[in-house]
Amino acid sequence: MGKFRDEFPDRLIEVGVAEQNLVTVASGMAKMNKVPFASSYAAFCPGRCWEQIRTTICLNNQNVKIVGSHAGLGVGPDGATHQMLEDIALMRVLPNMQVFAPADSIEAEKITLAIAKTKSPSYLRLSRQDVPVFTHPNTKFVIGEGVKLKDGHKITILSTGTASWHALEAAHKLKEQGIDAEVLHFPTIKPLDKDLIIQSAKKTKRFITVEDHQI
């Protein structure tokens, strides 16, 4: 946000510690054909302003992009109050809302550019902690498509967001024990790539889900 402010000072609106106001202002801007990105810590947006998102954005199908940072457990000294572990569940249940969780910074950039071009309410879930960058800039991102990170036939590990790196590491360790795991990464949580899941299920017959979130 700081970098955006410095480069485009006339395009940043600071509303203070008022997340309910943040998303309501964004909805009004979308109504006037702007493409607003509303951002705060995920614990507070969507955590604190879920009802305003539901009423002013989703029920009216306004083109607002919500970016929740500091999601998951890895918030360091910020502690339990900032460990947002319910935001995926909160956002995916909303009508018209698309939900995204990138694996790393490269994928986060791709998703940002993709949702800026859509007309749908969108939620982009970001972590705070440093995470390995393992996706490739030249790989095409398509909304609603999952990614097979590793082929396997014994078990399928389904993951999303920054948890996918850990899932991939686990699969390599399992390989050393003679267990050939398939790893599927879902940067788009809603709409979900059901076809990829079913295809893998028919092959491995066993699933484990990994997410930095409540079950």
Secondary structure by P-SEA (a helix, b strand, c coil): caaaaaacccccccccccaaaaaaaaaaaaaacccccccccccccccccaaaaaccccccccbbbbbbccccccccccccccccccccccccccccbbbbbbccaaaaaaaaaaaaacccbbbbbbbcccccccccccccccccccccccccccbbbbbcccaaaaaaaaaaaaaaaccbbbbbbbccccccaaaaaaaaaacccbbbbbccccc
